[in-house]
Amino acid sequence: MTIQKIIKIIALVIGLIAIFFLVRIMMIGDEAIEADVANQSVLSNFATLAYIVLAIATFSAVVFSLINLVSNPDKLKKSLLSFAVFAVILVVAYFISSGEARQLSDGTTLTAGQSQLIEAGIKAFYILILLAAFLMLAFGVKKMFSK
């Protein structure tokens, strides 16, 4: 059996289990689930299945991406370069942010460090937007003059 057939069989089994839980939830009904705590275990099982599927998808995406990067050195070099540029943008945004403690509307206090991290995230977002707009404009102009 090939790996593709095995994955199809596993996906089919997970799909059938999900359909079973869905039918059970629909047969019990909303009111019965809300009224009785014992019926809420059906939702818990359905959520657990969703978490398992999410974990499998995340794990396989990360593993196969890493395998692809390791097997192709050019892609690995470009990925590391992109990661380094992103890290530099985050560090620059952090250092140009000023953090000050604030009293929030619900009575809690936002510390200076938390405030600086939030501001750094917003500034990094702005930097990335400006960088993307500049690159789109630059490549558009370059394409316009190359024709």
C-alpha positions in Angstrom: 0.0 0.0 0.0 1.2 3.4 -0.8 1.3 6.3 1.7 -1.4 8.0 -0.3 -3.8 5.1 0.1 -3.1 4.9 3.8 -3.8 8.7 4.2 -7.1 8.3 2.2 -8.2 5.5 4.5 -7.3 7.5 7.7 -9.1 10.6 6.3 -12.2 8.4 5.6 -12.2 6.9 9.1 -11.8 10.4 10.7 -14.6 11.7 8.4 -16.9 8.8 9.4 -16.3 9.4 13.1 -17.0 13.1 12.6 -20.3 12.3 10.8 -21.2 10.0 13.6 -20.7 12.7 16.2 -22.6 15.2 14.1 -25.6 12.9 13.7 -25.6 12.3 17.5 -25.5 16.1 18.1 -28.4 16.7 15.7 -30.5 13.8 17.1 -30.1 15.1 20.7 -31.0 18.7 19.8 -29.9 22.1 21.0 -32.2 22.3 24.0 -31.3 18.9 25.4 -27.6 19.7 25.1 -28.0 23.0 26.9 -30.3 21.6 29.6 -28.4 18.4 30.6 -24.7 18.4 31.4 -24.5 14.6 30.5 -25.4 15.4 26.9 -22.6 17.9 26.6 -20.1 15.1 26.4 -21.1 14.6 22.8 -19.8 18.1 22.0 -16.7 17.4 24.0 -16.0 14.4 21.9 -16.6 16.3 18.7 -14.2 19.1 19.9 -11.6 16.5 20.8 -11.8 15.0 17.4 -11.4 18.5 15.9 -8.3 19.1 18.0 -6.8 15.8 16.9 -7.3 16.6 13.3 -5.9 20.1 13.8 -2.8 18.6 15.5 -2.3 16.1 12.7 -2.6 18.7 10.0 -0.3 21.1 11.8 2.3 18.4 12.5 2.3 17.1 8.9 2.5 20.7 7.4 5.5 21.6 9.6 7.3 18.3 9.1 6.9 18.2 5.3 7.8 21.8 5.0 11.0 21.2 7.0 11.8 18.1 4.9 11.3 20.2 1.7 13.5 23.0 3.0 16.3 20.6 4.1 16.3 18.8 0.8 16.6 22.0 -1.2 19.4 24.3 0.0 18.3 27.3 -2.2 14.8 27.3 -0.6 16.4 27.0 2.8 18.6 30.0 2.2 15.7 32.1 1.0 13.6 31.1 3.9 16.3 31.9 6.5 16.9 35.3 4.8 13.2 36.1 4.9 13.0 35.0 8.5 16.0 37.3 9.3 14.4 40.3 7.6 11.2 39.7 9.6 13.2 39.4 12.8 15.0 42.7 12.1 11.7 44.4 11.4 10.3 43.1 14.8 13.5 44.2 16.6 13.4 47.7 15.0 9.7 48.1 15.9 10.4 47.1 19.5 13.2 49.6 19.9 11.3 52.5 18.4 8.3 51.8 20.6 7.9 53.6 23.9 6.1 51.7 26.7 4.2 53.4 29.5 2.0 51.9 32.1 -1.7 52.6 31.5 -4.9 52.1 33.5 -7.4 50.1 31.5 -11.2 50.7 31.5 -11.8 47.5 33.4 -9.6 48.5 36.3 -6.5 46.5 35.5 -3.1 47.9 34.8 -1.2 47.5 31.5 2.5 47.4 32.4 5.1 49.4 30.5 6.6 46.2 28.9 3.2 45.0 27.8 2.4 48.4 26.3 5.7 48.4 24.5 5.1 44.9 23.0 1.6 46.0 21.8 3.0 49.2 20.3 5.8 47.2 18.7 3.4 44.8 17.1 1.4 47.7 15.6 4.5 49.4 14.4 5.8 46.2 12.8 2.4 45.8 11.1 2.7 49.4 9.7 6.3 48.8 8.6 5.3 45.6 6.8 2.4 47.4 5.1 4.7 50.2 3.9 7.3 47.7 2.7 4.7 45.6 0.8 3.3 48.8 -0.9 6.7 50.0 -1.8 7.7 46.6 -3.3 4.5 46.4 -5.3 5.0 50.0 -6.6 8.7 49.3 -7.4 8.0 46.1 -9.3 5.0 47.7 -11.1 7.2 50.6 -12.3 10.0 48.2 -13.3 7.6 46.1 -15.3 6.1 49.2 -16.9 9.5 50.4 -18.1 10.7 47.0 -19.2 8.1 46.6 -21.9 
